């Protein structure tokens, strides 16, 4: 649930940035000094959130969740202030700084799940995902902190694009801990039938298996699927 809330807040910040860019023009002719002063106050709050997040290295007693929330708010306020910065008389370096926040929409479109992890942890690599190759283009990865149902891990199908990964299917439940997979057949490059081999906690040297159909193209909705 948290990754979806983080992405929702990020989308709201992008919309806010667009609204501020469109409405700031109306204030330009009337009280310029007042507008700049309001922008400076907003920027001060933005950098205060950054300092709060950076303090995690000094304040070990502070909860990790609170510090992660401070980074999420720091990043989203940066994205929201981009539109205001573009229509305000401020140094170009500051405008470029805020523009980088809105440029992150490229990462959001290419790899939304990884980007949501980044918003919550400030680290693309901070997830305990298990990466199992399906072929040279597709992988099955464990969804890190996603709530596990029936005590089993939840997985997702990822397509590799150079240095980026695109999730094409979320919330796969194989009914156990995945050990390896084997492709049985590929259907019109849209889906594939695979045999998933599962680790058996009761028998460390053996593995059960189940036949599962996975998607090879991006799905519009989340659903938990399992076929045996």
Secondary structure, DSSP 8 states (H G I E B T S, - for coil): -HHHHHHHHHHHHHHHHHHHHHHHHHHHSS-HHHHHHHHHHHHHHHHHHHHHHHGGGT-TTS-HHHHHHHHHHHHHHHHHHHHHHHTS---HHHHHHHHHHHHTHHHHHH-HHHHHHHHHHS-TT-S---EEESSSSEEEEE-TTS--BTTB--EEEEEEETTEEEEEEEEE--SSEEEEEEEEEEETTTEEEEEEEEEETTEEEEEEEEEEEEESS--SS---B---
